[in-house]
Amino acid sequence: MGDEGLGTVVTRVVDDAKAYAQAEVTLWKTVASTRGSQAGIAAGLAAGAVVIALSAVTALLVGAILSLRPVMGPGWATLLVVVVALAIAGLLAKMALSGLKRVTAPLGDKH
């Protein structure tokens, strides 16, 4: 400290604290920006995966209809595949709703 007065030391500490806070804000802005762009890339890749997966499911359903067509005709084959697909979708939706209810239940609720 030497010959510096208390006011000078306090001013220097306050200035250092401001500089530190500004450096922290800059650091976290950089981190947020980097992570945000990485999250955007990940979301784009996930969307691409979903589109390809839906295309594969569509191809599977069309293949099932084409495979069943010689046995039961095109109308009945389509109806059977649509009913089975809707039943599976309903089961998955029911499971999702049940899981969502568990997640949103008040704390301490055992249901």
Order of alpha helices (4+ residues) and beta strands (2+ residues): alpha
